[in-house]
Amino acid sequence: MNLWRSWPSALQQYEWIGILLARLSVGTLFALSGSGKLFVPSRRLEMLKTLHDARIPAPGLNALLVSSVEFTFGTLLVAGFLTPLCCVMLTGVMVVALGTSILPRITATSLAGWLGSVLYLPEVLYVVILVWLLVSGPGWFSVDHLMR
């Protein structure tokens, strides 16, 4: 019975592994996505079309801004540098993307169906992970930890 009670505290010493994996995977995703939109012409055009279709003002400027935010803060998140700022900036990008391009396309006949569709979206998962990293911190294997 004592073993059953102590396993959560035994696992807590390995919490840094989950934080590291989340930070590396989400940071890498954003860094690669942003670099593709910045440096690959076909991806840049796709981003411009998405912003134009969503009726975002100044799509050319906003495409450059969003791509730069994804690339810069994704790269910083991988390193675990300025983690809270990275999480806020990348969450902002995802919330705007969800609100302007993704959620308006969801059609569901019930609240449960709509919620199921929303929770299935990878963008929602990215927001959840970013919020978790914001409140939990970058872990000890990070530049932020070294600077403390």
C-alpha positions in Angstrom: 0.0 0.0 0.0 2.9 2.4 0.7 4.2 1.8 -2.8 0.9 2.8 -4.3 0.9 6.1 -2.3 4.5 6.9 -3.1 4.6 6.4 -6.9 3.4 10.0 -7.6 6.2 11.5 -5.6 8.7 9.0 -7.1 7.6 10.1 -10.6 7.9 13.8 -9.7 11.7 13.7 -9.9 11.3 12.9 -13.6 8.9 15.7 -14.3 11.7 17.6 -16.0 11.6 15.0 -18.8 8.0 15.8 -19.7 8.7 19.5 -19.5 11.8 19.1 -21.7 9.9 17.0 -24.3 7.0 19.4 -24.4 9.3 22.4 -24.8 11.5 20.8 -27.5 8.6 19.4 -29.5 6.4 22.5 -29.5 9.3 24.9 -29.9 10.7 22.9 -32.8 7.2 22.8 -34.4 6.9 26.6 -34.3 10.5 27.2 -35.3 10.1 24.9 -38.4 6.7 26.3 -39.2 8.0 29.9 -39.0 11.1 29.2 -41.0 9.1 27.5 -43.7 6.8 30.6 -44.0 9.8 32.9 -44.0 12.1 31.1 -46.4 10.0 28.8 -48.6 8.1 30.8 -51.3 5.2 28.3 -51.6 4.7 28.3 -47.8 4.8 32.1 -47.7 2.1 32.3 -50.4 0.0 29.8 -48.5 0.3 31.9 -45.4 -0.7 35.1 -47.4 -3.7 33.3 -48.8 -4.8 32.1 -45.4 -4.5 35.6 -43.9 -6.3 37.2 -46.9 -9.1 34.6 -46.7 -9.5 35.3 -43.0 -9.8 39.1 -43.8 -6.8 39.9 -41.7 -5.7 43.5 -42.4 -2.3 44.0 -44.2 -1.8 40.3 -44.9 1.7 40.7 -46.2 2.9 42.5 -43.1 1.0 40.2 -40.8 2.4 37.1 -42.6 5.9 38.4 -42.0 5.1 39.2 -38.4 3.5 35.9 -37.5 6.1 33.9 -39.3 8.9 35.8 -37.5 7.2 35.3 -34.1 6.8 31.6 -34.7 10.4 31.2 -35.8 12.0 33.5 -33.2 10.0 32.4 -30.2 9.9 28.8 -31.2 13.7 28.8 -31.4 14.0 30.5 -28.0 11.5 28.0 -26.5 13.7 25.1 -27.7 16.6 26.6 -25.8 14.4 27.4 -22.8 15.2 31.1 -22.9 12.6 33.7 -22.0 10.1 30.8 -21.7 7.2 32.8 -20.3 7.4 35.4 -23.0 7.7 32.6 -25.7 4.6 30.9 -24.3 2.6 34.1 -24.3 3.6 35.1 -27.8 3.0 31.6 -29.3 -0.3 31.2 -27.5 -1.3 34.6 -29.0 -0.5 33.3 -32.5 -2.6 30.2 -31.9 -5.5 32.0 -30.4 -5.7 34.4 -33.3 -5.3 31.5 -35.8 -8.1 29.6 -34.0 -10.4 32.6 -33.9 -9.9 33.8 -37.4 -9.3 30.7 -39.6 -10.0 27.5 -37.8 -13.0 27.8 -35.4 -15.3 29.5 -38.0 -15.0 26.5 -40.2 -16.3 24.0 -37.6 -19.8 22.9 -38.1 -21.5 20.7 -35.5 -25.1 19.9 -34.7 -24.6 19.9 -30.9 -22.4 21.5 -28.2 -20.8 18.1 -27.6 -20.0 17.7 -31.3 -18.5 21.2 -31.5 -16.4 20.6 -28.3 -15.2 17.3 -29.7 -14.2 18.9 -32.9 -12.4 21.8 -31.1 -10.5 19.5 -28.7 -9.4 17.4 -31.7 -7.5 20.4 -33.2 -3.7 20.3 -32.8 -3.8 24.1 -32.3 -5.8 23.6 -29.1 -3.2 21.1 -27.9 -0.4 23.5 -28.6 -2.2 26.1 -26.5 -2.7 23.6 -23.6 1.0 22.7 -23.7 2.1 26.3 -23.9 -0.1 27.3 -20.9 1.3 24.3 -19.0 4.9 25.4 -19.8 4.0 29.0 -18.8 2.8 27.9 -15.3 5.3 25.1 -14.7 8.4 26.8 -16.0 11.0 25.6 -18.5 12.5 22.9 -16.2 16.1 22.7 -15.0 17.5 21.8 -18.5 17.1 25.3 -19.9 18.8 28.6 -20.3 16.3 30.3 -18.0 17.3 27.9 -15.2 21.0 28.6 -15.8 20.4 32.3 -15.5 18.6 32.0 -12.1 
